[in-house]
Amino acid sequence: MTPYLSKLIFRLLASLPLRWLHALGALLGNLSYILSRGFAVRTRENLRQANIVRDESHFTALLKQTISEAGKGVVELTWVWLRPVEQVLDCVKECNGWDLVEKAQARGKGLVILTPHIGCFEVIGLYVGARMPMTCLYRVPKQAWMDSVIRQGRERGLMKLARADIGGVRVLLKALKRGEVIGILPDQVPGNGEGEWLPFFGRPAYTMTLVSRLIEASNASVLMCVAERLPQGKGYSIRFSPLEFQSGQPLTPQINHEVEMSVRSCPEQYLWSYNRYKVPAGVEPPDSAKEQQC
């Protein structure tokens, strides 16, 4: 598919009402589950091994919801990126915990907002960036045309992007030093040398250490944030919550635990199809994986 045709499809999708788009996304998710073995297997395996379902009927119901929500998450990107930012923000029907953001900002040490792969995490940057400077870490896509779409869609208001490389890390740290807000997906798999194997829902996952390093270097405040999709395309509900760290204990394992707690609060909208347990190139697999290979 050519960049021109791809952009045309994006614009057509973005022209649809959010309710229609979410209905289309649910259909797409179910179609992908039927046609893509990798998507289906990974979604089932990650959901089942998380040990959050009560019984088989609960698993079946949650799996069905998860598949539909995954499809919604794909198609709504066009709507969030290409619609006027005012229209996108009008679809945020409620925001709980904004006082926590203001309190953290009053400290003057900067604020790290962690947004796991739950719901429409894309809308969080636009919401915060409409009110105060925010810099979010992002991975540059391979296609140049897609990079331009992403940057135009995300860098609106006071929102800026920092590449996921050493230069981008410096940009994040400088933002914190200025007392600003940064955003990171804490459950994104990092590259070689940028993480450590830690439990995530009872299974070793290569987990980024960047968040803990930034917090320790800046003494910034930390909040978790989730943008939950409301039913029938009615919009989004944003929720900020504090992280309860135990003093003297390593931060990265505690961050993994806090992400787990956020997922448990809205499991049907977590992206279970994401390859969270992959072994990045050049990284030694965890001991448990080595033992299974022997």
C-alpha positions in Angstrom: 0.0 0.0 0.0 1.4 3.4 -1.0 1.8 6.3 1.5 -0.8 8.3 -0.4 -3.4 5.5 -0.3 -2.6 4.9 3.4 -3.1 8.5 4.3 -6.3 8.6 2.3 -7.7 5.6 4.3 -6.6 7.3 7.5 -8.5 10.5 6.6 -11.6 8.5 5.6 -11.6 6.7 8.9 -11.0 9.9 10.9 -14.1 11.4 9.3 -16.4 8.8 10.9 -18.1 9.4 14.3 -16.2 7.8 17.1 -19.2 5.5 17.8 -19.1 4.1 14.3 -15.3 3.9 14.4 -15.4 1.8 17.6 -18.0 -0.5 16.1 -15.8 -0.9 13.0 -12.8 -1.5 15.3 -14.5 -4.3 17.2 -15.3 -6.0 13.9 -11.7 -5.6 12.8 -10.4 -7.1 16.1 -12.6 -10.2 15.7 -11.6 -10.5 12.0 -7.9 -10.3 13.0 -8.4 -12.9 15.6 -9.8 -15.3 13.0 -7.2 -14.5 10.3 -4.0 -13.9 12.3 -2.8 -16.9 14.2 0.0 -14.9 15.9 -2.5 -12.3 17.2 -4.9 -15.0 18.4 -2.3 -17.2 20.2 -0.5 -14.4 21.9 -3.8 -12.8 23.1 -5.0 -16.1 24.6 -1.6 -17.1 26.1 -0.9 -13.7 27.7 -4.5 -13.4 29.1 -4.6 -16.9 30.5 -1.2 -17.0 32.1 -1.9 -13.7 33.9 -4.1 -15.6 36.2 -6.8 -12.9 36.6 -9.8 -14.9 35.5 -12.2 -16.7 37.8 -13.1 -19.6 35.6 -13.4 -20.7 32.0 -16.6 -18.8 31.3 -15.0 -15.6 32.7 -11.9 -16.2 30.5 -14.1 -16.6 27.4 -16.0 -13.4 28.1 -12.9 -11.4 28.9 -11.2 -12.7 25.8 -14.1 -11.6 23.6 -14.0 -8.1 25.1 -10.2 -7.9 24.7 -10.3 -8.8 21.0 -12.9 -6.1 20.4 -11.1 -3.5 22.4 -7.8 -4.2 20.6 -9.5 -3.5 17.3 -10.9 -0.3 18.6 -7.5 0.8 19.7 -6.1 0.4 16.2 -8.8 2.4 14.3 -9.2 5.1 16.8 -5.7 6.2 16.2 -6.8 7.9 13.0 -9.5 9.8 14.9 -7.2 11.0 17.7 -4.4 12.0 15.3 -6.4 13.6 12.5 -9.4 15.2 14.2 -9.1 18.8 15.5 -7.6 18.6 19.0 -10.6 20.4 20.4 -12.9 17.7 19.2 -10.7 15.0 20.7 -10.5 16.7 24.1 -14.3 17.2 24.1 -14.6 13.4 24.1 -12.8 13.2 27.5 -16.0 13.1 29.5 -14.3 12.9 32.9 -10.9 13.2 34.5 -10.2 11.9 38.0 -7.1 12.8 39.9 -6.1 16.0 38.1 -5.4 17.5 41.5 -2.6 15.0 41.8 -1.0 16.4 38.7 -1.2 20.0 40.0 0.2 18.9 43.4 3.1 17.1 41.8 3.8 20.2 39.6 3.9 22.4 42.6 7.0 20.5 43.9 9.0 21.9 40.9 10.9 18.6 40.4 9.0 17.5 37.3 6.5 14.8 36.8 6.7 11.3 35.2 3.3 10.1 33.9 3.3 6.4 33.2 0.7 5.2 30.6 0.5 1.4 30.1 -1.0 -0.2 27.0 -4.5 0.3 28.4 -7.5 1.9 26.6 -6.7 5.0 24.5 -3.4 6.0 26.0 -2.9 8.3 22.9 -5.4 10.8 24.3 -3.5 11.3 27.5 -0.7 13.3 25.9 -3.1 15.6 24.2 -5.1 16.1 27.4 -2.0 17.0 29.5 -0.4 18.9 26.6 -3.4 21.2 26.4 -2.7 22.4 29.9 1.1 22.3 30.5 4.3 21.4 28.6 4.7 17.6 28.2 7.3 15.5 26.4 6.6 11.9 25.5 9.0 9.2 24.5 8.2 7.4 21.2 9.7 4.9 18.9 10.3 6.2 15.4 8.5 4.0 12.8 10.4 2.6 9.9 8.2 4.4 7.3 9.0 8.1 7.0 5.4 9.0 6.0 4.1 7.3 9.1 6.5 9.2 11.3 5.1 12.5 9.9 1.5 11.4 10.6 2.4 10.5 14.2 4.3 13.7 14.9 1.5 15.9 13.4 -1.1 14.0 15.4 0.7 14.0 18.7 2.7 17.3 18.7 -0.2 19.6 19.4 -0.7 22.1 22.1 2.3 22.0 24.5 3.0 18.3 23.6 6.4 17.3 22.2 8.0 14.0 21.3 11.4 12.6 22.2 13.0 9.7 20.2 13.6 6.5 22.0 17.4 6.8 21.9 20.1 8.4 24.1 19.4 11.8 22.7 15.7 11.4 23.6 16.6 10.4 27.1 18.6 13.6 27.5 15.5 15.6 26.3 13.4 13.9 28.9 15.8 14.6 31.7 16.1 18.2 30.7 12.3 18.5 30.7 12.2 17.1 34.3 15.0 19.5 35.4 12.8 22.3 34.1 9.9 21.0 36.3 7.9 19.8 33.3 5.9 16.6 32.6 7.2 13.6 30.7 5.2 10.5 29.5 6.4 7.0 29.1 4.8 3.6 28.3 6.4 1.5 31.2 5.4 -1.8 29.7 7.0 -1.3 26.4 9.8 -3.8 25.7 13.2 -2.0 25.7 16.3 -2.7 23.6 19.4 -4.6 24.6 21.1 -3.2 27.7 18.1 -1.0 28.6 16.2 -3.4 30.8 16.2 -6.3 33.2 14.2 -9.5 33.6 11.5 -9.0 36.2 8.2 -10.7 36.9 5.1 -9.4 35.2 2.0 -11.3 36.0 4.2 -14.1 37.2 6.3 -14.4 34.1 9.8 -12.9 33.4 9.4 -9.8 31.2 12.3 -7.7 29.9 11.4 -4.4 31.7 12.8 -1.0 31.0 15.0 0.6 33.7 14.7 4.1 32.2 11.8 5.2 34.4 13.6 4.4 37.6 16.8 6.0 36.4 15.0 9.2 35.4 13.2 9.3 38.8 16.4 8.8 40.7 18.3 11.5 38.7 15.6 14.1 39.0 13.6 13.3 42.2 10.5 13.8 40.0 7.0 12.8 41.1 5.4 9.8 39.5 1.7 9.1 38.5 0.0 6.3 36.7 -2.6 7.4 34.1 -5.2 5.4 32.2 -7.7 6.6 29.6 -10.5 4.1 29.6 -12.9 3.9 26.6 -16.5 4.5 27.4 -19.1 2.1 25.9 -20.8 2.8 22.5 -18.1 5.4 21.5 -19.2 7.9 24.1 -15.6 9.1 24.7 -13.0 8.5 27.4 -12.5 8.6 31.1 -9.1 9.6 32.3 -7.8 8.5 35.7 -4.6 9.6 37.4 -3.4 7.6 40.4 -0.4 7.8 42.8 2.3 5.1 42.9 3.0 3.7 46.4 6.7 3.0 46.4 8.4 1.3 49.3 11.4 3.3 50.5 14.7 1.6 50.1 13.5 -1.0 47.6 14.4 -1.0 43.9 12.0 1.0 41.8 11.7 -1.0 38.6 10.0 -4.1 40.2 7.6 -1.8 42.0 6.7 -0.1 38.8 5.9 -3.4 37.2 3.7 -4.2 40.2 1.9 -0.9 39.8 1.3 -1.5 36.1 -0.2 -4.9 37.0 -2.6 -3.2 39.4 -3.7 -0.8 36.7 -4.3 -3.7 34.3 -6.4 -5.5 36.9 -8.6 -2.4 37.2 -9.4 -2.6 33.5 -8.3 -5.9 32.1 -10.6 -6.0 29.1 -8.8 -2.9 27.6 -5.3 -4.0 28.1 -3.4 -4.9 24.9 -2.9 -8.6 25.7 -1.8 -9.1 22.1 1.3 -7.0 22.7 4.4 -9.3 22.7 5.4 -8.3 26.3 7.5 -11.4 26.9 9.7 -11.3 23.8 13.4 -11.6 24.0 14.9 -8.5 22.3 17.8 -9.0 19.9 21.1 -9.5 21.8 19.5 -10.1 25.1 20.1 -13.3 27.0 16.8 -15.0 27.8 15.7 -15.3 31.5 16.9 -18.4 33.4 13.4 -20.0 33.2 13.5 -19.8 29.4 17.0 -21.4 29.4 15.8 -24.2 31.5 12.9 -24.9 29.2 15.3 -25.1 26.2 17.5 -27.7 27.9 
